Amino acid sequence: MRYPKIPSHKYAYTCQFDFDVGYLVKSPCRCCENQENLPQCAHACHLLDRVRGILADTISCARRR
């Protein structure tokens, strides 16, 4: 008897960042070339926008009430 293949899951993120679900391990600002402009540069930072978007997409709902 043959069983159908289990479909592969597509996740919203790939492991390009140094964090696990919902928790940053290291701030991307620590090695940024604009570090001397913190916190004024944070609102225009494309890397932080990507991190925020990925974290918002991957936060677990296991404890949600």
C-alpha positions as semicolon CSV with decimal commas, in nm:
position;residue;x (nm);y (nm);z (nm)
1;M;0,000;0,000;0,000
2;R;0,134;0,342;-0,093
3;Y;0,063;0,655;0,100
4;P;0,058;0,996;-0,064
5;K;0,358;1,217;0,000
6;I;0,324;1,463;0,282
7;P;0,321;1,811;0,132
8;S;0,617;2,024;0,227
9;H;0,536;2,320;0,447
10;K;0,629;2,663;0,327
11;Y;0,731;2,897;0,601
12;A;0,720;3,273;0,572
13;Y;1,085;3,308;0,659
14;T;1,408;3,135;0,585
15;C;1,688;3,128;0,838
16;Q;1,862;3,440;0,716
17;F;1,846;3,615;1,051
18;D;1,995;3,528;1,387
19;F;1,670;3,470;1,575
20;D;1,426;3,202;1,666
21;V;1,049;3,243;1,667
22;G;0,970;3,572;1,835
23;Y;1,304;3,639;2,003
24;L;1,604;3,829;1,868
25;V;1,935;3,677;1,969
26;K;2,143;3,975;1,857
27;S;2,026;4,317;1,747
28;P;2,101;4,389;1,381
29;C;2,190;4,743;1,493
30;R;2,506;4,624;1,671
31;C;2,694;4,568;1,345
32;C;2,521;4,838;1,139
33;E;2,720;5,106;0,960
34;N;2,472;5,370;1,084
35;Q;2,509;5,274;1,450
36;E;2,623;5,623;1,548
37;N;2,285;5,761;1,431
38;L;2,076;5,544;1,664
39;P;1,788;5,575;1,750
40;Q;1,706;5,837;1,483
41;C;1,786;5,598;1,197
42;A;1,559;5,317;1,323
43;H;1,242;5,450;1,159
44;A;1,403;5,446;0,811
45;C;1,600;5,119;0,842
46;H;1,508;4,858;0,581
47;L;1,676;4,576;0,774
48;L;1,469;4,650;1,085
49;D;1,157;4,662;0,868
50;R;1,234;4,311;0,740
51;V;1,301;4,182;1,092
52;R;0,977;4,334;1,224
53;G;0,779;4,187;0,937
54;I;0,925;3,840;0,981
55;L;0,876;3,843;1,358
56;A;0,517;3,960;1,320
57;D;0,456;3,675;1,076
58;T;0,611;3,403;1,295
59;I;0,502;3,474;1,653
60;S;0,348;3,161;1,798
61;C;-0,018;3,165;1,898
62;A;0,008;2,869;2,136
63;R;-0,051;3,084;2,443
64;R;-0,313;3,305;2,287
65;R;-0,632;3,334;2,488
